[in-house]
Amino acid sequence: MRGRKILLILALLVAIKTLLGLLFFLGAQARESSSPQATSTPCPPELFEALRIERIQLETRRKEILLREKRLKLLETQVERRLAALLELEDSLQKKLDRLETIENERFRLLVKAYGEMRPSKAARLLVSMEPEMAVKILSAMKSDQVARILAAMPPDKAAPLAEALSGLPPKKF
């Protein structure tokens, strides 16, 4: 779009330069014809009319281009404002997401600490009753001696799959 605008302006400038050259030439010719030694013929009125029409068209086109440039500048300003607002919003959302992640991590850390401070038999009962993925996540965040005591307090059929999942080997269905 910007290249098109530049081409239009260049075309307008070339046309104006051509008209100015022609007017200069005609003016010089008119001065020569007014001197007693000149014998050239005057410019036909059709040419003057054509030049006048061309000048009006060029002026109209110039006004259209200026109006279009103003509209483009206005749109560009609006886009820049909206982009700035979106960037601000993105930054705000990122801060909120970071804060939420920090809160979630802190809550999980407190949950792990609570399970670690429980008696192993009680922690084992609670971990067996929850989703296996969550139990593995909690156990993987604990110290190994705590995990060992909790797994020892579980029934073997429940402890074995959790131990396998903690090992990092391909998981079995729970």
C-alpha positions as CSV (number, residue, x, y, z in Angstrom):
1,M,0.0,0.0,0.0
2,R,2.9,2.3,0.9
3,G,4.6,1.6,-2.4
4,R,1.5,2.4,-4.3
5,K,1.2,5.7,-2.5
6,I,4.8,6.6,-3.4
7,L,4.2,5.7,-7.0
8,L,1.1,7.9,-7.1
9,I,3.0,10.8,-5.6
10,L,5.9,10.3,-8.1
11,A,3.5,10.2,-11.0
12,L,1.9,13.4,-9.7
13,L,5.3,15.1,-9.4
14,V,6.2,14.1,-13.0
15,A,2.9,15.4,-14.3
16,I,3.4,18.7,-12.5
17,K,7.0,19.0,-13.7
18,T,5.8,18.4,-17.3
19,L,3.1,21.0,-17.0
20,L,5.5,23.5,-15.5
21,G,7.9,22.9,-18.3
22,L,5.2,23.3,-20.8
23,L,3.9,26.5,-19.2
24,F,7.5,27.8,-19.0
25,F,7.9,27.0,-22.7
26,L,4.6,28.6,-23.6
27,G,5.5,31.7,-21.5
28,A,8.8,32.0,-23.2
29,Q,7.1,31.6,-26.5
30,A,4.6,34.3,-25.6
31,R,7.4,36.7,-24.7
32,E,9.1,36.0,-28.0
33,S,5.9,36.6,-29.9
34,S,5.4,39.9,-28.2
35,S,8.8,41.1,-29.4
36,P,8.8,42.7,-32.9
37,Q,11.1,40.1,-34.3
38,A,9.1,37.0,-33.4
39,T,7.0,35.4,-36.1
40,S,5.7,32.3,-34.2
41,T,2.0,31.5,-34.1
42,P,0.0,31.8,-30.8
43,C,-0.9,28.6,-28.8
44,P,-4.3,27.2,-29.8
45,P,-7.1,27.7,-27.2
46,E,-7.7,23.9,-27.2
47,L,-4.3,23.3,-25.7
48,F,-4.9,25.9,-23.0
49,E,-8.2,24.2,-22.2
50,A,-6.6,20.8,-22.1
51,L,-3.9,22.1,-19.8
52,R,-6.6,23.7,-17.5
53,I,-8.5,20.4,-17.3
54,E,-5.4,18.5,-16.7
55,R,-4.4,20.9,-13.9
56,I,-7.9,20.5,-12.3
57,Q,-7.6,16.7,-12.5
58,L,-4.1,16.8,-11.0
59,E,-5.3,19.0,-8.1
60,T,-8.3,16.8,-7.5
61,R,-6.0,13.7,-7.4
62,R,-3.6,15.5,-5.1
63,K,-6.4,16.3,-2.7
64,E,-7.6,12.6,-2.8
65,I,-4.0,11.5,-2.0
66,L,-3.7,13.9,0.9
67,L,-7.0,12.7,2.2
68,R,-6.0,9.1,1.9
69,E,-2.7,9.8,3.6
70,K,-4.6,11.4,6.5
71,R,-6.8,8.4,6.8
72,L,-3.8,6.1,6.7
73,K,-2.1,8.0,9.5
74,L,-5.2,7.9,11.6
75,L,-5.5,4.2,11.1
76,E,-1.9,3.7,11.8
77,T,-2.3,5.6,15.1
78,Q,-5.3,3.5,16.0
79,V,-3.4,0.3,15.2
80,E,-0.4,1.4,17.3
81,R,-2.7,2.3,20.2
82,R,-4.4,-1.1,20.0
83,L,-1.1,-2.9,19.8
84,A,0.2,-1.1,22.8
85,A,-3.0,-2.0,24.7
86,L,-2.7,-5.6,23.7
87,L,1.0,-5.7,24.7
88,E,0.0,-4.2,28.1
89,L,-2.7,-6.8,28.5
90,E,-0.4,-9.6,27.5
91,D,2.1,-8.4,30.1
92,S,-0.6,-8.2,32.8
93,L,-1.8,-11.7,31.9
94,Q,1.7,-13.1,32.1
95,K,2.2,-11.5,35.5
96,K,-1.1,-13.0,36.7
97,L,-0.1,-16.5,35.3
98,D,3.3,-16.3,37.0
99,R,1.6,-15.4,40.2
100,L,-0.9,-18.2,39.9
101,E,1.9,-20.7,39.2
102,T,3.8,-19.5,42.2
103,I,0.7,-19.9,44.4
104,E,0.1,-23.4,43.0
105,N,3.7,-24.4,43.6
106,E,3.5,-23.0,47.1
107,R,0.3,-24.9,47.8
108,F,1.7,-28.1,46.4
109,R,4.9,-27.7,48.5
110,L,2.7,-27.2,51.6
111,L,0.7,-30.3,50.7
112,V,3.9,-32.3,50.3
113,K,5.2,-31.0,53.6
114,A,1.9,-31.9,55.3
115,Y,2.0,-35.5,54.0
116,G,5.7,-35.7,55.0
117,E,4.9,-34.7,58.6
118,M,2.0,-37.2,58.9
119,R,2.4,-40.6,60.4
120,P,3.3,-43.0,57.5
121,S,0.1,-45.1,58.1
122,K,-2.2,-42.1,57.8
123,A,-0.4,-40.7,54.7
124,A,-0.5,-44.1,53.1
125,R,-4.3,-44.4,53.6
126,L,-4.8,-40.9,52.1
127,L,-2.5,-41.5,49.1
128,V,-4.1,-44.9,48.3
129,S,-7.5,-43.2,48.2
130,M,-6.5,-40.4,45.7
131,E,-5.8,-40.5,42.0
132,P,-2.6,-42.4,41.4
133,E,-1.1,-39.6,39.2
134,M,-1.5,-37.2,42.1
135,A,-0.1,-39.7,44.6
136,V,3.0,-40.2,42.4
137,K,3.4,-36.5,42.1
138,I,3.3,-36.0,45.9
139,L,5.6,-38.9,46.6
140,S,8.1,-37.8,44.0
141,A,8.4,-34.5,45.8
142,M,9.2,-36.1,49.1
143,K,12.5,-37.3,50.6
144,S,13.3,-40.9,49.9
145,D,13.1,-42.0,53.5
146,Q,9.6,-40.6,53.9
147,V,8.5,-42.3,50.6
148,A,9.9,-45.6,51.9
149,R,8.0,-45.4,55.2
150,I,4.8,-44.4,53.4
151,L,5.1,-47.2,50.8
152,A,5.8,-49.7,53.5
153,A,2.6,-48.7,55.3
154,M,0.5,-49.4,52.1
155,P,-0.9,-52.7,51.0
156,P,1.5,-54.3,48.6
157,D,-1.0,-54.3,45.7
158,K,-1.3,-50.5,46.0
159,A,2.4,-49.7,46.8
160,A,3.8,-51.7,43.9
161,P,2.2,-49.6,41.0
162,L,3.2,-46.4,42.8
163,A,6.7,-47.6,43.2
164,E,6.9,-48.5,39.6
165,A,5.6,-45.1,38.6
166,L,8.2,-43.4,40.8
167,S,10.9,-45.4,39.2
168,G,10.4,-43.7,35.9
169,L,9.8,-47.0,34.0
170,P,6.9,-47.1,31.6
171,P,3.7,-46.9,33.7
172,K,1.2,-49.7,34.0
173,K,-2.5,-49.1,34.3
174,F,-3.6,-48.4,37.9
